């Protein structure tokens, strides 16, 4: 029997190279799930920051009061005699934020030529709980960014152009989101900047779900065109509702400067009522989705999540309206709104089978 060299090469490619490629795709798909969880956790942490009012806990970015490790007491950011200061280190003095312009050791008196007023904003307050809440949020974000970099490196080993392209896009968006975070701080939590920040986070999460879909060998779950269109409509409504929700939250913050929590429900802004009206669209569109998707195989988990999330959204909405917007209810409301968006977009991706090639 003669051995054909071509047959040997084909045999090797199918039994060695192909399994190796499949292993890399499996590794990519698995790590994309970890990346997704980390990015989701960043949004939850961001919700905690908003719930506790810690958004300005660190007045600068990426450092915190000019330090890589935030201060644990006011003494660390107060001027002191015979103290060594590094360049760009910050302190609060006379309700003003100051930045050291060189490395020096202080004398017995405050020498103004060694310090510059911080020019990006005039917020000069310190609360150790707020500072560390914001710092932990940033650390989780940095870890998620590093995970996106690893995901990009893994994609390069697969030699799949589509996977590489969208992995590069993900890494770019993570960096852009970090930069947007700095602008949010510099704007002293501008409502518009916070809304943009949230929308980018949703795009990033949706992109990771897309990467999971195109890196898996599983087929689509349904082929119902009507359900597909319903999902698109519901997804648009959910995005509008999330944007309105961020505006309502900022409006409540403004109101709390003038009225007490017990009086806030009598001073609700018009956008609150628009938010509540759109909430009916969220509810009805998802009820219709539940009806049309109830008999689809392998969709039970998605439907269970939708039912659970709708219940929590309604419950927390009632709590916030009639019990002066308790912080935990705000956090649950935000997390569930994001979760509903993710379930809808995941179902949308599963309508088609996206080819990796």
Secondary structure as UniProt FT lines:
FT   HELIX           5..12
FT   HELIX           13..17
FT   HELIX           18..52
FT   TURN            55..56
FT   TURN            65..66
FT   HELIX           74..77
FT   TURN            81..82
FT   STRAND          84..85
FT   TURN            87..88
FT   STRAND          90..93
FT   TURN            94..95
FT   STRAND          96..100
FT   STRAND          104..105
FT   HELIX           112..114
FT   STRAND          115..117
FT   HELIX           128..158
FT   HELIX           161..186
FT   TURN            187..188
FT   HELIX           191..214
FT   HELIX           225..255
FT   TURN            256..258
FT   HELIX           261..266
FT   HELIX           270..293
FT   TURN            294..295
FT   TURN            297..298
FT   HELIX           300..322
FT   TURN            323..324
FT   HELIX           327..349
FT   TURN            350..351
//
